[in-house]
Amino acid sequence: MEPLHARYPFLDAAREAVAGADVDLASVVAREDPAVERGRDRVEAALTDRDVGEPHRRTRTELLSYPIARVLVSLVDQSVLTRWYAQAEAAAAHERFTAELTSGTELKSTSGDSLRLRDLLDEFDLLGAVEPVGGPLASADRYEMAVGRYLELTAGAFDEEWRLVNRELADGAVALDRSELLLAVREAIRQRVEAGLPLSVPDAVADPLAHHVEYLEGVLADLDLTRDIDTVVPELFPPCMQALLDDVQTGEHLEHHSRFAITAFLASIGMSTDEIVDLYEVNPGFGEEVTRYQTDHIRGETSPTEYSTPSCATMQSYGDCVNKDELCERIKHPMAYYEAKLEDTDDDELEDWREQAGAES
């Protein structure tokens, strides 16, 4: 096990190093090896900081923490965690290899512990798809990437400027500068990290990790999962929110905690105060001024706090958890449920309720 493997644990060589060391993962987790805590730290940092935390000083511990982190992600089995974890591992690797490849150590070192651009591209079957322009591979400022591989790595992963119509394309190759090439490699890493997750974890490994899994589920439940959601598709709402929305639309009286829960949820998925107020118009005792004030308060417009959607545990304690389905059994937060449903639905099948309402009017 070499420092290079610990810095880049997704490399084939790193996986072979672990296999060659004949490590019994069940024994590692059973004795609470330091790699277990470091593995949990990787996952928690991915959730809270979009990073993988500070590396452990011991190479073995740092390297073994990677497969343990993947096991923990698999046991929690939430799509948002899987995605954020893969992004965090890729981002951390990108920061490291960008620094290494620009420090000059690639050209000076013969120890085998430095990462070379050639080896990095070869790792992801990119060596034959990338050609340097005006200089050697290691130090060129410009490159050309075969359009097929370019699309595999950039479609849906980057901003508008990465779309093929906005790129310089000639002879079946897309022009990239050095920083863009390294960003494309970052996406290749993300794809590799996410591939195969969730893993099938044997009980001998899963059982000793149960308290770590519970801890991470708590971290996930406490997070505000709303930052990337601006889509209103009621048929994909968790059952509890569908029931509360039905009560609102049929004019049923809602207790304060129920009203808070559905309002916070609707605000969290992108609905404006005006849109939420319009929904409440059919409710008994509706008062626009009070409803608007309460909604703005929950949204943080008239209060120092932007209130998040209550967790599943809170919904259960107030009796608002109803009509549980199979996904509910694996979900700890209504927002995690909704995000999972959105991710499992093709974009062309998503019809935002607000757009439908606008079309009908």
C-alpha positions as CSV (number, residue, x, y, z in Angstrom):
1,M,0.0,0.0,0.0
2,E,1.6,3.2,-1.2
3,P,0.8,6.9,-0.4
4,L,-0.3,7.3,-4.1
5,H,-3.0,4.6,-3.5
6,A,-4.2,6.4,-0.4
7,R,-4.5,9.7,-2.2
8,Y,-6.3,8.1,-5.1
9,P,-8.1,5.0,-3.8
10,F,-10.3,4.7,-6.8
11,L,-7.3,3.6,-9.0
12,D,-7.1,0.1,-10.2
13,A,-3.7,-0.2,-8.6
14,A,-5.1,0.9,-5.2
15,R,-7.8,-1.8,-5.4
16,E,-5.2,-4.4,-6.3
17,A,-3.0,-3.3,-3.4
18,V,-5.9,-3.9,-1.0
19,A,-6.6,-7.3,-2.6
20,G,-2.9,-8.2,-2.5
21,A,-2.7,-7.4,1.2
22,D,-5.4,-10.0,1.8
23,V,-7.5,-7.7,4.0
24,D,-10.6,-9.2,5.6
25,L,-13.1,-6.4,5.7
26,A,-15.3,-8.2,8.2
27,S,-12.4,-8.4,10.7
28,V,-11.5,-4.7,10.1
29,V,-15.0,-3.5,11.0
30,A,-15.5,-6.0,13.8
31,R,-12.4,-4.7,15.7
32,E,-13.3,-1.0,15.0
33,D,-10.1,-0.4,13.1
34,P,-9.2,3.3,12.7
35,A,-10.2,2.9,9.1
36,V,-13.8,2.5,10.1
37,E,-14.0,5.9,11.8
38,R,-12.1,7.5,8.9
39,G,-14.5,5.9,6.5
40,R,-17.4,7.4,8.3
41,D,-15.7,10.7,8.3
42,R,-15.4,10.5,4.5
43,V,-19.1,10.0,4.2
44,E,-20.1,12.6,6.8
45,A,-17.8,15.2,5.2
46,A,-19.4,14.5,1.8
47,L,-22.8,15.3,3.3
48,T,-21.8,18.4,5.3
49,D,-18.9,19.9,3.3
50,R,-19.0,18.2,-0.1
51,D,-15.5,17.0,0.7
52,V,-13.9,13.8,2.1
53,G,-12.3,15.3,5.2
54,E,-8.7,15.4,6.3
55,P,-6.6,12.3,5.3
56,H,-5.4,10.0,8.0
57,R,-1.6,10.1,8.6
58,R,-1.3,6.3,8.1
59,T,-1.4,5.1,4.5
60,R,-3.1,1.8,5.3
61,T,-5.9,3.5,7.3
62,E,-6.5,6.1,4.6
63,L,-6.7,3.5,1.9
64,L,-8.9,1.1,3.7
65,S,-11.3,3.9,4.7
66,Y,-12.4,4.2,1.0
67,P,-14.0,0.7,0.7
68,I,-15.5,1.1,4.1
69,A,-17.0,4.5,3.1
70,R,-18.5,2.8,0.0
71,V,-20.0,0.1,2.3
72,L,-21.5,2.8,4.5
73,V,-23.0,4.6,1.6
74,S,-24.5,1.4,0.4
75,L,-26.0,0.6,3.8
76,V,-27.6,4.0,4.1
77,D,-28.8,3.6,0.5
78,Q,-30.1,7.0,-0.2
79,S,-29.7,8.4,-3.7
80,V,-28.8,11.9,-2.5
81,L,-25.9,10.5,-0.4
82,T,-24.7,8.3,-3.2
83,R,-24.5,11.3,-5.5
84,W,-23.0,13.7,-3.0
85,Y,-20.4,11.1,-1.9
86,A,-19.3,10.4,-5.5
87,Q,-19.1,14.1,-6.2
88,A,-17.0,14.7,-3.0
89,E,-14.5,11.9,-3.8
90,A,-14.1,13.3,-7.3
91,A,-13.7,16.9,-6.1
92,A,-11.1,15.9,-3.6
93,A,-9.2,13.9,-6.2
94,H,-9.4,16.8,-8.6
95,E,-8.0,19.2,-6.1
96,R,-5.1,16.8,-5.4
97,F,-4.1,15.9,-8.9
98,T,-4.5,19.4,-10.2
99,A,-1.9,20.5,-7.6
100,E,0.4,17.6,-8.3
101,L,0.3,18.0,-12.1
102,T,1.0,21.8,-11.9
103,S,3.8,21.5,-9.3
104,G,6.3,20.0,-11.6
105,T,6.7,16.8,-9.6
106,E,5.4,14.8,-12.5
107,L,8.4,15.7,-14.6
108,K,10.9,15.4,-11.8
109,S,9.9,12.3,-9.8
110,T,11.0,8.8,-10.6
111,S,9.8,7.3,-7.3
112,G,6.5,6.1,-8.7
113,D,4.6,8.0,-5.9
114,S,3.7,11.0,-8.1
115,L,0.7,11.0,-10.5
116,R,1.5,11.5,-14.1
117,L,-1.1,12.9,-16.5
118,R,-0.4,10.0,-18.9
119,D,-1.2,7.4,-16.3
120,L,-4.3,9.3,-15.2
121,L,-5.7,9.4,-18.7
122,D,-4.8,5.8,-19.3
123,E,-6.7,4.8,-16.1
124,F,-9.9,6.0,-17.6
125,D,-9.3,4.9,-21.2
126,L,-8.7,8.4,-22.3
127,L,-5.1,8.2,-23.4
128,G,-6.1,7.2,-26.9
129,A,-8.9,9.8,-27.0
130,V,-6.8,12.9,-26.0
131,E,-4.1,14.5,-28.1
132,P,-1.9,17.4,-26.9
133,V,-1.7,20.5,-29.1
134,G,1.6,22.4,-29.5
135,G,3.6,20.5,-26.8
136,P,4.1,17.2,-25.0
137,L,1.2,15.6,-23.1
138,A,2.5,16.5,-19.7
139,S,3.0,20.2,-20.2
140,A,0.7,21.2,-23.1
141,D,-1.9,24.0,-22.6
142,R,-4.3,22.8,-25.2
143,Y,-5.7,19.4,-26.0
144,E,-8.2,17.7,-28.3
145,M,-10.6,15.0,-27.1
146,A,-12.5,12.6,-29.4
147,V,-16.1,13.8,-29.5
148,G,-17.5,10.5,-28.4
149,R,-15.6,10.4,-25.1
150,Y,-16.2,14.1,-24.7
151,L,-20.0,13.5,-24.8
152,E,-19.8,10.6,-22.4
153,L,-18.1,12.7,-19.8
154,T,-19.8,16.0,-20.2
155,A,-23.4,15.4,-21.2
156,G,-25.5,16.6,-18.3
157,A,-22.6,17.1,-16.0
158,F,-21.5,20.6,-16.8
159,D,-22.8,24.1,-17.6
160,E,-24.2,25.4,-20.9
161,E,-20.7,26.3,-22.1
162,W,-19.8,22.6,-22.3
163,R,-22.6,21.8,-24.8
164,L,-21.2,20.6,-28.1
165,V,-22.9,23.5,-30.0
166,N,-20.8,25.9,-27.9
167,R,-17.5,24.2,-28.4
168,E,-14.7,24.3,-31.1
169,L,-15.1,21.0,-33.0
170,A,-12.9,19.8,-35.9
171,D,-12.2,16.4,-37.4
172,G,-14.2,14.6,-34.7
173,A,-12.4,16.2,-31.8
174,V,-13.3,18.9,-29.2
175,A,-10.8,21.5,-28.2
176,L,-10.0,21.8,-24.5
177,D,-7.6,23.8,-22.4
178,R,-5.7,22.0,-19.6
179,S,-8.1,23.0,-16.8
180,E,-11.1,21.7,-18.8
181,L,-9.3,18.4,-19.5
182,L,-8.8,17.9,-15.8
183,L,-12.4,18.7,-15.1
184,A,-13.4,16.0,-17.6
185,V,-11.2,13.6,-15.7
186,R,-12.9,14.6,-12.5
187,E,-16.2,13.5,-14.0
188,A,-14.7,10.2,-15.1
189,I,-13.7,9.7,-11.4
190,R,-17.2,10.6,-10.2
191,Q,-18.7,8.0,-12.6
192,R,-16.3,5.3,-11.4
193,V,-16.9,6.0,-7.7
194,E,-20.7,6.0,-8.2
195,A,-20.6,2.8,-10.3
196,G,-21.9,-0.2,-8.5
197,L,-23.4,1.6,-5.6
198,P,-25.2,0.5,-3.6
199,L,-23.1,-2.6,-3.0
200,S,-24.5,-5.9,-1.7
201,V,-23.1,-6.0,1.9
202,P,-22.9,-9.3,3.8
203,D,-24.2,-9.4,7.4
204,A,-20.8,-10.0,8.8
205,V,-19.7,-6.6,7.5
206,A,-23.1,-4.8,7.9
207,D,-23.9,-5.7,11.5
208,P,-20.8,-4.2,13.2
209,L,-21.4,-1.0,11.2
210,A,-25.1,-0.6,12.3
211,H,-24.4,2.3,14.7
212,H,-22.3,4.1,12.1
213,V,-25.1,3.8,9.6
214,E,-27.6,5.1,12.2
215,Y,-25.4,8.1,12.8
216,L,-25.1,8.9,9.2
217,E,-28.9,8.5,8.7
218,G,-29.3,11.1,11.5
219,V,-26.9,13.5,9.8
220,L,-28.8,13.0,6.5
221,A,-32.2,13.6,8.2
222,D,-31.0,16.8,9.8
223,L,-29.8,18.3,6.5
224,D,-31.7,20.8,4.4
225,L,-32.1,18.8,1.2
226,T,-33.9,21.5,-0.7
227,R,-31.0,23.4,-2.4
228,D,-31.2,21.7,-5.8
229,I,-35.0,21.2,-6.1
230,D,-37.3,23.6,-7.9
231,T,-39.9,21.2,-9.3
232,V,-43.5,20.6,-8.2
233,V,-44.9,17.2,-9.2
234,P,-47.5,16.3,-6.6
235,E,-47.8,12.7,-7.7
236,L,-44.2,12.2,-6.7
237,F,-44.7,13.7,-3.2
238,P,-44.1,11.4,-0.3
239,P,-47.5,9.9,0.9
240,C,-47.6,12.1,4.0
241,M,-47.3,15.3,1.9
242,Q,-49.8,14.0,-0.7
243,A,-52.3,13.5,2.1
244,L,-51.7,16.9,3.6
245,L,-52.0,18.5,0.1
246,D,-55.3,16.7,-0.5
247,D,-56.6,18.0,2.9
248,V,-55.6,21.5,1.8
249,Q,-57.3,21.2,-1.6
250,T,-60.5,19.7,-0.2
251,G,-60.9,22.3,2.4
252,E,-60.1,20.1,5.4
253,H,-59.0,21.8,8.7
254,L,-55.3,21.3,9.3
255,E,-53.7,21.4,12.7
256,H,-50.9,23.8,13.2
257,H,-48.2,21.2,12.9
258,S,-49.7,19.8,9.8
259,R,-50.1,23.2,8.2
260,F,-46.4,23.9,9.1
261,A,-45.2,20.7,7.5
262,I,-46.9,21.0,4.2
263,T,-46.1,24.7,3.9
264,A,-42.4,24.1,4.7
265,F,-42.3,21.3,2.2
266,L,-43.9,23.3,-0.6
267,A,-41.6,26.2,0.1
268,S,-38.6,23.8,0.1
269,I,-39.4,22.5,-3.4
270,G,-39.5,25.9,-5.0
271,M,-43.1,27.2,-4.6
272,S,-43.4,31.0,-4.0
273,T,-45.5,32.6,-1.3
274,D,-48.1,33.6,-3.8
275,E,-48.5,30.1,-5.1
276,I,-48.8,28.6,-1.6
277,V,-51.3,31.3,-0.5
278,D,-53.4,30.5,-3.6
279,L,-53.5,26.8,-2.5
280,Y,-54.9,27.7,0.9
281,E,-57.8,29.8,-0.5
282,V,-60.2,26.9,-0.3
283,N,-59.3,26.2,3.3
284,P,-61.9,27.0,6.1
285,G,-61.1,30.2,7.9
286,F,-58.7,31.3,5.1
287,G,-57.2,34.7,5.6
288,E,-54.8,35.9,3.0
289,E,-52.8,38.3,5.3
290,V,-52.3,35.6,8.1
291,T,-51.5,32.9,5.6
292,R,-49.0,35.1,3.7
293,Y,-47.3,36.1,7.0
294,Q,-47.0,32.5,8.2
295,T,-45.6,31.4,4.8
296,D,-43.1,34.2,4.7
297,H,-42.1,33.4,8.3
298,I,-41.5,29.7,7.4
299,R,-39.5,30.7,4.3
300,G,-37.3,33.0,6.4
301,E,-38.6,36.2,4.7
302,T,-39.9,37.7,8.0
303,S,-37.8,35.6,10.5
304,P,-34.1,35.0,11.0
305,T,-34.6,31.3,10.3
306,E,-35.6,29.5,7.1
307,Y,-37.5,26.5,8.4
308,S,-36.9,23.1,6.8
309,T,-39.4,20.3,6.2
310,P,-39.9,18.2,9.4
311,S,-38.1,14.8,9.3
312,C,-40.0,11.5,9.1
313,A,-39.5,11.0,12.9
314,T,-41.2,14.4,13.6
315,M,-44.0,13.6,11.2
316,Q,-44.6,10.3,13.0
317,S,-44.6,11.9,16.4
318,Y,-47.4,14.3,15.3
319,G,-49.4,11.6,13.5
320,D,-48.8,13.1,10.1
321,C,-47.0,10.0,8.8
322,V,-49.7,8.2,6.8
323,N,-50.0,5.7,3.9
324,K,-46.3,4.6,4.2
325,D,-45.0,2.8,1.1
326,E,-41.9,0.6,0.5
327,L,-39.7,3.6,-0.2
328,C,-40.8,5.2,3.2
329,E,-39.2,2.2,5.0
330,R,-35.8,3.2,3.6
331,I,-36.2,7.0,3.9
332,K,-35.6,9.3,6.9
333,H,-36.8,12.6,5.5
334,P,-39.7,13.6,3.2
335,M,-37.3,15.7,1.0
336,A,-35.1,12.6,0.5
337,Y,-38.2,10.7,-0.6
338,Y,-39.1,13.4,-3.1
339,E,-35.6,13.7,-4.4
340,A,-35.4,10.0,-4.9
341,K,-38.6,10.0,-6.9
342,L,-37.5,12.9,-9.0
343,E,-34.2,11.2,-9.8
344,D,-36.0,8.0,-10.8
345,T,-38.2,9.8,-13.3
346,D,-37.0,10.9,-16.7
347,D,-36.9,14.6,-17.2
348,D,-39.2,14.5,-20.2
349,E,-41.8,12.8,-18.0
350,L,-41.7,15.5,-15.3
351,E,-44.6,17.9,-15.6
352,D,-44.3,20.8,-13.1
353,W,-47.7,21.5,-11.5
354,R,-47.1,25.3,-11.9
355,E,-46.6,25.0,-15.7
356,Q,-49.8,22.9,-16.0
357,A,-51.8,25.5,-14.0
358,G,-50.4,28.3,-16.2
359,A,-51.4,26.5,-19.3
360,E,-54.9,25.9,-18.1
361,S,-55.4,29.5,-17.2
